[in-house]
Amino acid sequence: MNAVVIDEQAEEAKMPQQERSPVTGSQPIVKYAGVTKSYGDLQVLKGIDLEMQPGEKVAVIGPSGSGKTTMGRMLMTLEEPTEGTIELDGELLWHMEEKGKLVRANEKHLHRMRCNVGMVFQHFNLFPHMNVLRNVTEAPRKVLGLSKEEAEERAVSMLGKVGLADKLKMHPSNLSGGQKQRVAIARALVMRPKVMVFDEVTSALDPELVGEVLEVIREIAEEGEMAMMLITHEMDFAKEIADRVIFGADGRIVEQGTPEEIFDHPKSERLQSFLQRFRSNGN
């Protein structure tokens, strides 16, 4: 599955981008209400309630299998909630109203809504047969309907921002892991989403390449305009970047607060145990 879902028929996605506001405490940009997710008898999420404000940077931490990635994939419309609702900028994501009742959203609605969310995955998901420039311009042309010139202008600017202005004609096979992940970040950002989801974006990288990717994310975060969900095991980075940290375990949000509250003054035994194990492993 590619990080940006491309659809030739996504005419509804051709919408002008609006100015993004910083964190204001007004209408949330993202709202999960009673969200559950089950795969057969396995319940991965068990009633998630979460709000994110415009411009807010939220780090999601927790043990493997706690449902962190599923939360992000739901926002990108890659996983459908079993129960509950998700709102994006005040509009239902997975549902629509018909005759006063909520029904599953149709594909036209989903196409339009997913253009407001960018997601960067662990394993890059670049098109191997396309060079860097085309990897980044494909979605703006196919989904947003930009001309080749408009898409390339936007892509060149974004690739320069992530330090890859000299790699436009190269193919993914000739790039390092860190460079591939920076291309993936540029590909998501070029769509100018309202929310960015970073899903363990350094976990597939060699240790010496982690820093260059985190630096790009840090620069994006410092601009402050875009809401960001950072699903991460990089605890020091989460502490530095996040406005708020969510600790999830066993499909639930166990604890949330400022980075200082979560990392320096954890309240629940579950979080205390998680942090102790994490630190004892030398992280």
RODO-2510 file (C-alpha; in nm, 4 decimals, decimal comma):
residues 283
     n   res          X          Y          Z
     1     m     0,0000     0,0000     0,0000
     2     n     0,1480     0,3335    -0,0974
     3     a     0,1684     0,6224     0,1468
     4     v    -0,0414     0,8431    -0,0764
     5     v    -0,3473     0,6774    -0,2267
     6     i    -0,3607     0,7738    -0,5931
     7     d    -0,6878     0,7654    -0,7821
     8     e    -0,7494     0,8882    -1,1328
     9     q    -1,1107     0,9743    -1,0556
    10     a    -1,0483     1,1861    -0,7439
    11     e    -1,2019     1,5018    -0,8899
    12     e    -1,3385     1,5999    -0,5512
    13     a    -0,9812     1,6317    -0,4271
    14     k    -0,9090     1,9357    -0,6450
    15     m    -0,9576     2,1813    -0,3627
    16     p    -0,7608     2,4949    -0,2774
    17     q    -0,5412     2,4619     0,0279
    18     q    -0,6236     2,6916     0,3169
    19     e    -0,3914     2,8586     0,5605
    20     r    -0,3186     2,6379     0,8585
    21     s    -0,3680     2,7819     1,2042
    22     p    -0,1519     2,6993     1,5039
    23     v    -0,2787     2,5287     1,8167
    24     t    -0,5752     2,7381     1,9284
    25     g    -0,7851     2,5183     2,1540
    26     s    -1,0824     2,5709     1,9195
    27     q    -1,2390     2,3003     1,7046
    28     p    -1,0119     1,9949     1,7031
    29     i    -0,8510     1,9041     1,3730
    30     v    -0,8824     1,5334     1,4625
    31     k    -1,1332     1,3647     1,6916
    32     y    -1,1644     0,9941     1,7712
    33     a    -1,4848     0,9090     1,9583
    34     g    -1,5388     0,5586     2,0959
    35     v    -1,3244     0,4034     1,8228
    36     t    -1,2725     0,0285     1,8291
    37     k    -1,1041    -0,2038     1,5824
    38     s    -1,1373    -0,5801     1,5701
    39     y    -0,9902    -0,8442     1,3425
    40     g    -1,2169    -1,1386     1,4004
    41     d    -1,2012    -1,2156     1,7725
    42     l    -0,8928    -0,9967     1,8243
    43     q    -0,9815    -0,6479     1,9446
    44     v    -0,6879    -0,4165     1,8702
    45     l    -0,8471    -0,0885     1,9808
    46     k    -1,0937    -0,0747     2,2700
    47     g    -1,2781     0,2547     2,2737
    48     i    -1,0313     0,5305     2,1802
    49     d    -1,1271     0,8897     2,2614
    50     l    -0,8713     1,1424     2,1426
    51     e    -0,8661     1,4993     2,0167
    52     m    -0,5852     1,6846     1,8395
    53     q    -0,5814     2,0599     1,7924
    54     p    -0,4696     2,2386     1,4741
    55     g    -0,0900     2,2563     1,4732
    56     e    -0,0548     2,0224     1,7709
    57     k     0,2272     1,7677     1,7748
    58     v     0,1133     1,4465     1,9464
    59     a     0,3537     1,1589     2,0059
    60     v     0,2009     0,8128     2,0477
    61     i     0,4141     0,5634     2,2370
    62     g     0,3563     0,2166     2,3750
    63     p     0,4550    -0,1481     2,3441
    64     s     0,4251    -0,3429     2,0209
    65     g     0,0694    -0,4546     1,9559
    66     s    -0,0868    -0,1679     2,1469
    67     g    -0,2736    -0,0369     1,8417
    68     k    -0,0582     0,2685     1,7673
    69     t    -0,0178     0,2036     1,3964
    70     t    -0,3848     0,1113     1,3592
    71     m    -0,4809     0,4554     1,4907
    72     g    -0,2688     0,6210     1,2244
    73     r    -0,3882     0,3951     0,9443
    74     m    -0,7502     0,4724     1,0337
    75     l    -0,6806     0,8435     0,9930
    76     m    -0,5284     0,7735     0,6498
    77     t    -0,8417     0,5677     0,5597
    78     l    -0,6360     0,2494     0,5294
    79     e    -0,8149     0,0751     0,8183
    80     e    -1,1853     0,1146     0,8911
    81     p    -1,3100     0,1449     1,2502
    82     t    -1,5269    -0,1372     1,3746
    83     e    -1,7204     0,1045     1,5962
    84     g    -1,7057     0,4739     1,6761
    85     t    -1,6370     0,7788     1,4624
    86     i    -1,3379     0,9826     1,3494
    87     e    -1,3690     1,3476     1,2513
    88     l    -1,1205     1,5451     1,0455
    89     d    -1,1483     1,9227     1,0616
    90     g    -1,5071     1,8980     1,1820
    91     e    -1,6189     1,6506     0,9166
    92     l    -1,6828     1,2803     0,9623
    93     l    -1,4103     1,0726     0,8012
    94     w    -1,5534     0,7212     0,7709
    95     h    -1,9227     0,8137     0,7849
    96     m    -2,1823     1,0296     0,6145
    97     e    -2,5277     1,1416     0,7183
    98     e    -2,8238     1,0148     0,5189
    99     k    -3,1782     1,0862     0,6313
   100     g    -3,0593     1,1677     0,9815
   101     k    -2,8584     0,8466     1,0188
   102     l    -2,4883     0,7738     0,9989
   103     v    -2,3900     0,5440     0,7151
   104     r    -2,0561     0,4285     0,5836
   105     a    -1,8945     0,6941     0,3657
   106     n    -1,8820     0,6286    -0,0058
   107     e    -1,5578     0,6209    -0,2033
   108     k    -1,6048     0,9741    -0,3334
   109     h    -1,6139     1,1062     0,0225
   110     l    -1,3137     0,8974     0,1290
   111     h    -1,1084     1,0153    -0,1698
   112     r    -1,1761     1,3762    -0,0820
   113     m    -1,1060     1,3350     0,2873
   114     r    -0,7827     1,1384     0,2565
   115     c    -0,6218     1,4255     0,0674
   116     n    -0,6129     1,6123     0,3987
   117     v    -0,3887     1,3510     0,5625
   118     g    -0,0310     1,2571     0,4798
   119     m     0,1327     0,9449     0,6145
   120     v     0,4932     0,8288     0,6135
   121     f     0,5509     0,4608     0,6797
   122     q     0,8353     0,2499     0,8141
   123     h     0,9340     0,1066     0,4770
   124     f     0,9222     0,4099     0,2441
   125     n     0,6837     0,2542    -0,0166
   126     l     0,8401     0,4440    -0,3054
   127     f     0,7696     0,3463    -0,6649
   128     p     1,0914     0,1645    -0,7677
   129     h     1,0462     0,2313    -1,1408
   130     m     1,0084     0,6088    -1,0943
   131     n     1,2835     0,8581    -1,0230
   132     v     1,2690     1,0793    -0,7156
   133     l     1,0981     1,3704    -0,8895
   134     r     0,8237     1,1556    -1,0378
   135     n     0,7694     0,9750    -0,7058
   136     v     0,6912     1,3127    -0,5509
   137     t     0,4879     1,4591    -0,8397
   138     e     0,2664     1,1597    -0,9155
   139     a     0,0069     1,2210    -0,6439
   140     p    -0,0239     1,5999    -0,6919
   141     r    -0,0886     1,5404    -1,0610
   142     k    -0,3230     1,2421    -1,0302
   143     v    -0,5077     1,3327    -0,7097
   144     l    -0,4964     1,7124    -0,6893
   145     g    -0,5064     1,7623    -1,0651
   146     l    -0,2016     1,9898    -1,0790
   147     s    -0,0299     2,0439    -1,4108
   148     k     0,3101     1,8856    -1,4646
   149     e     0,4757     2,2246    -1,4219
   150     e     0,2872     2,3075    -1,1004
   151     a     0,3568     1,9653    -0,9512
   152     e     0,7254     1,9790    -1,0371
   153     e     0,7636     2,3293    -0,8963
   154     r     0,6060     2,2189    -0,5712
   155     a     0,8081     1,8941    -0,5631
   156     v     1,1440     2,0595    -0,6330
   157     s     1,0805     2,3060    -0,3523
   158     m     0,9875     2,0293    -0,1086
   159     l     1,2809     1,8065    -0,2071
   160     g     1,5099     2,1006    -0,1462
   161     k     1,3542     2,1406     0,1949
   162     v     1,4442     1,7813     0,2876
   163     g     1,7953     1,8157     0,1460
   164     l     1,7514     1,6183    -0,1748
   165     a     1,7560     1,8867    -0,4432
   166     d     2,0470     1,7088    -0,6131
   167     k     1,8725     1,3660    -0,6281
   168     l     1,5781     1,4464    -0,8566
   169     k     1,6716     1,2071    -1,1366
   170     m     1,7882     0,9189    -0,9188
   171     h     1,5839     0,6036    -0,8598
   172     p     1,5122     0,4629    -0,5121
   173     s     1,7560     0,1747    -0,5627
   174     n     2,0416     0,4284    -0,5723
   175     l     1,9455     0,6015    -0,2468
   176     s     2,0324     0,5259     0,1131
   177     g     1,7571     0,4331     0,3577
   178     g     1,7628     0,7785     0,5072
   179     q     1,7350     0,9395     0,1658
   180     k     1,4432     0,7128     0,0716
   181     q     1,2605     0,8110     0,3879
   182     r     1,3195     1,1795     0,3172
   183     v     1,1716     1,1307    -0,0309
   184     a     0,8697     0,9665     0,1338
   185     i     0,8345     1,2652     0,3669
   186     a     0,8558     1,5079     0,0734
   187     r     0,5958     1,3030    -0,1170
   188     a     0,3514     1,3334     0,1717
   189     l     0,4209     1,7016     0,2410
   190     v     0,3841     1,8074    -0,1212
   191     m     0,0116     1,7320    -0,0887
   192     r    -0,0072     2,0034     0,1802
   193     p    -0,2126     1,7940     0,4222
   194     k    -0,3796     1,9277     0,7338
   195     v    -0,2428     1,6371     0,9386
   196     m     0,0754     1,4325     0,9028
   197     v     0,1130     1,0837     1,0480
   198     f     0,4651     0,9500     1,0972
   199     d     0,4548     0,5773     1,1694
   200     e     0,7836     0,4566     1,3226
   201     v     0,9671     0,6206     1,0344
   202     t     1,3135     0,5392     1,1707
   203     s     1,2596     0,1766     1,2696
   204     a     1,3775     0,0358     0,9349
   205     l     1,6872     0,2568     0,9181
   206     d     2,0428     0,1823     1,0139
   207     p     2,1313     0,3690     1,3364
   208     e     2,3630     0,6128     1,1601
   209     l     2,0785     0,7249     0,9300
   210     v     1,8185     0,7889     1,2007
   211     g     1,9456     1,1366     1,2824
   212     e     1,9044     1,2791     0,9329
   213     v     1,5379     1,1747     0,9170
   214     l     1,4595     1,3002     1,2669
   215     e     1,6190     1,6341     1,1797
   216     v     1,3819     1,6753     0,8836
   217     i     1,0819     1,5981     1,1049
   218     r     1,2132     1,8383     1,3682
   219     e     1,2313     2,1189     1,1128
   220     i     0,8771     2,0470     0,9963
   221     a     0,7526     2,0466     1,3548
   222     e     0,9224     2,3777     1,4312
   223     e     0,7242     2,5463     1,1545
   224     g     0,4234     2,4813     1,3758
   225     e     0,1510     2,4979     1,1114
   226     m     0,0660     2,1317     1,0612
   227     a    -0,0825     1,8903     1,3137
   228     m     0,1382     1,5830     1,3496
   229     m     0,0845     1,2373     1,4940
   230     l     0,4223     1,0830     1,5718
   231     i     0,3998     0,7088     1,6327
   232     t     0,7465     0,6438     1,7629
   233     h     0,9832     0,4456     1,9810
   234     e     1,2317     0,7363     1,9849
   235     m     1,1529     0,8537     2,3369
   236     d     1,4051     1,1379     2,3520
   237     f     1,2759     1,2696     2,0210
   238     a     0,9151     1,2480     2,1403
   239     k     1,0070     1,4377     2,4541
   240     e     1,1725     1,7095     2,2497
   241     i     0,9150     1,7513     1,9725
   242     a     0,5717     1,6706     2,1144
   243     d     0,3242     1,9098     2,2706
   244     r     0,1501     1,6055     2,4185
   245     v     0,2390     1,2394     2,4586
   246     i    -0,0125     0,9558     2,4451
   247     f     0,0799     0,6243     2,6066
   248     g    -0,1239     0,3338     2,4745
   249     a    -0,1306    -0,0275     2,5865
   250     d    -0,3658    -0,3201     2,5310
   251     g    -0,5752    -0,1206     2,2863
   252     r    -0,6469     0,1692     2,5214
   253     i    -0,5060     0,5120     2,6001
   254     v    -0,3617     0,4538     2,9461
   255     e    -0,2113     0,7939     3,0136
   256     q    -0,1528     1,1244     2,8360
   257     g     0,0069     1,4537     2,9229
   258     t     0,2963     1,6847     2,8491
   259     p     0,6298     1,5197     2,7735
   260     e     0,7498     1,6127     3,1204
   261     e     0,4447     1,4561     3,2847
   262     i     0,4720     1,1339     3,0862
   263     f     0,8472     1,0786     3,0947
   264     d     0,9457     1,2386     3,4252
   265     h     0,6333     1,1851     3,6371
   266     p     0,4441     0,8789     3,5045
   267     k     0,1371     0,8002     3,7147
   268     s     0,0205     0,4567     3,6052
   269     e     0,2084     0,1382     3,6876
   270     r     0,1730     0,0339     3,3237
   271     l     0,3594     0,3404     3,1983
   272     q     0,6191     0,3192     3,4760
   273     s     0,6887    -0,0410     3,3819
   274     f     0,7099     0,0430     3,0107
   275     l     0,9585     0,3247     3,0652
   276     q     1,1658     0,1158     3,3047
   277     r     1,1948    -0,1662     3,0516
   278     f     1,2748     0,0776     2,7747
   279     r     1,5533     0,2387     2,9769
   280     s     1,6936    -0,0921     3,0962
   281     n     1,7363    -0,1951     2,7329
   282     g     1,9801     0,0889     2,6890
   283     n     1,7506     0,3211     2,4929
***
